[in-house]
Amino acid sequence: MKPVRTLAAAALLACLIPAAGCGITPTDVQDRGDAPTTKIPPPSKTFFLIKDGELAKEPANVDDDTVASLLGALFAASSRPMENRDTALRGFTYLRAKNSVDPPQRDEIQLPRTSTLTVYISGEGTLSQLGKAQIVCTAQQDAAFEMVRIVRENKNRPSTSEGRFTCGELK
């Protein structure tokens, strides 16, 4: 019986030694900062005006980086005097933008889900290629939008589409 007790005591001792640790004292958890992640930068605070007959990026005076505020500032700039820059948006008014990337309001899935921004404008006359480029290139600084659709809302007439564009097509 003595060998059985000795064997049991040895087994018990073998179980207690790992529980005592390996000689390294435990420490508290230390916060070393955020985990490394990729952050997509917000759209820049610039819009496109015309300089020497071509698109030129200009700083925009806006409160935030949203596409809606950039487009509002772009159209507002057409009513102010400019030194060596111009705009093809005189006579047009920015109304609103609708983002197809926004989630559905209820629980149904809306198909197709594309990353198209629809920009609603009003005004008389012809919207030139440079005017379309100003709108589209300003909006596409936000990488979330693959296409920009321009819709003109008319008084006492149905709305008309000016088309769907990318900045590269119009430059």
C-alpha positions in Angstrom: 0.0 0.0 0.0 2.9 2.2 0.6 3.9 2.3 -3.1 0.3 3.3 -4.0 0.3 6.2 -1.5 3.6 7.3 -2.8 2.4 7.1 -6.4 -0.8 9.0 -5.5 1.3 11.7 -3.7 3.6 12.0 -6.7 0.6 12.4 -9.0 -0.9 15.0 -6.8 2.4 16.9 -6.6 2.7 16.7 -10.4 -0.7 18.3 -10.8 0.1 21.1 -8.3 3.4 22.1 -9.8 1.9 23.4 -13.2 -0.8 25.2 -11.3 1.8 27.1 -9.4 3.1 28.6 -12.7 6.2 28.5 -14.7 8.1 31.2 -12.7 6.7 34.2 -14.6 4.5 36.4 -12.6 1.2 37.5 -14.2 0.7 41.2 -15.1 -2.4 43.3 -15.7 -3.6 43.9 -19.3 -2.0 47.0 -20.8 -3.7 49.1 -23.5 -1.1 49.9 -26.2 -3.5 51.8 -28.5 -5.9 51.0 -31.3 -5.5 47.9 -33.5 -4.0 48.7 -36.9 -6.8 49.3 -39.3 -7.3 50.9 -42.7 -9.1 54.2 -42.7 -10.6 55.6 -45.9 -10.1 59.3 -46.0 -13.1 61.5 -46.3 -13.8 63.3 -49.5 -11.6 66.4 -50.0 -12.8 69.9 -49.4 -12.3 70.8 -53.0 -14.5 71.2 -56.1 -13.9 71.8 -59.8 -14.1 75.1 -61.5 -12.9 76.1 -65.0 -9.5 77.7 -65.5 -8.2 78.3 -69.1 -11.0 76.2 -70.5 -10.2 73.1 -68.4 -11.3 71.7 -65.1 -9.2 72.9 -62.2 -9.5 71.7 -58.6 -10.2 74.6 -56.2 -10.5 74.8 -52.4 -14.2 74.8 -51.2 -15.4 76.8 -48.2 -17.7 74.2 -46.6 -18.5 73.1 -43.1 -18.2 69.4 -43.6 -16.8 66.9 -46.2 -20.2 65.6 -47.5 -20.8 65.5 -51.2 -24.0 67.5 -50.7 -22.1 70.4 -49.1 -19.5 70.3 -51.8 -22.1 70.4 -54.5 -23.9 73.2 -52.7 -20.7 75.2 -52.5 -20.0 74.5 -56.2 -23.3 75.9 -57.3 -23.1 78.8 -54.9 -19.7 79.8 -56.4 -21.4 80.4 -59.7 -23.2 83.5 -58.2 -20.0 85.1 -56.9 -17.3 86.9 -58.9 -14.2 84.9 -59.7 -10.8 86.2 -60.6 -9.2 83.8 -63.2 -11.7 81.0 -62.8 -15.1 80.4 -64.3 -18.0 78.1 -64.0 -20.4 76.5 -66.5 -23.2 76.3 -63.9 -24.5 79.9 -64.1 -28.2 79.9 -64.2 -28.5 76.4 -62.6 -29.4 75.6 -59.0 -28.5 72.6 -56.9 -31.6 71.1 -55.3 -30.5 67.9 -53.6 -28.6 64.6 -54.1 -29.8 61.1 -53.6 -27.4 58.4 -52.6 -28.2 54.8 -53.8 -25.7 53.4 -51.3 -27.8 54.4 -48.3 -29.4 51.5 -46.6 -33.1 50.7 -47.2 -35.6 52.4 -44.9 -37.3 49.1 -44.0 -36.2 45.5 -43.9 -36.6 44.7 -47.6 -33.7 44.5 -50.0 -33.8 47.0 -52.8 -32.3 45.7 -56.0 -30.2 46.6 -57.9 -27.9 48.2 -55.3 -25.4 50.4 -57.2 -23.2 53.2 -56.0 -24.8 55.9 -58.1 -25.3 59.4 -56.8 -28.3 61.2 -58.4 -27.9 65.0 -58.4 -31.0 67.1 -58.9 -30.7 70.5 -60.4 -33.0 73.1 -61.9 -32.4 75.9 -64.4 -33.0 76.9 -68.0 -30.7 76.5 -71.0 -28.3 73.8 -71.9 -26.0 72.2 -69.4 -22.7 72.0 -71.2 -20.2 69.2 -71.1 -17.9 71.3 -68.8 -20.9 71.9 -66.5 -21.6 68.2 -66.3 -17.9 67.6 -65.6 -17.9 70.1 -62.8 -20.7 68.3 -61.1 -19.5 64.7 -61.7 -15.9 65.2 -60.9 -16.7 67.1 -57.7 -19.1 64.3 -56.6 -16.7 61.5 -57.5 -14.0 62.7 -55.2 -15.9 60.5 -52.8 -14.7 57.1 -53.9 -18.0 55.5 -53.0 -19.7 56.7 -56.2 -19.0 54.8 -59.4 -21.5 56.8 -61.4 -23.2 60.2 -61.1 -26.6 60.8 -62.6 -27.8 64.3 -63.3 -31.6 65.0 -63.3 -33.1 68.4 -64.1 -36.3 69.2 -62.4 -38.5 71.5 -64.5 -41.4 73.7 -63.5 -44.7 72.4 -64.9 -43.0 69.7 -66.9 -41.6 66.2 -66.1 -38.0 65.9 -64.9 -35.5 65.1 -67.6 -32.3 63.1 -67.2 -29.0 64.7 -68.4 -27.4 61.3 -68.3 -25.1 59.0 -66.1 -21.5 59.8 -66.2 -18.0 59.2 -64.7 -15.4 61.9 -64.3 -13.1 60.1 -66.8 -15.7 60.3 -69.5 -16.2 64.0 -69.2 -12.6 65.2 -68.8 
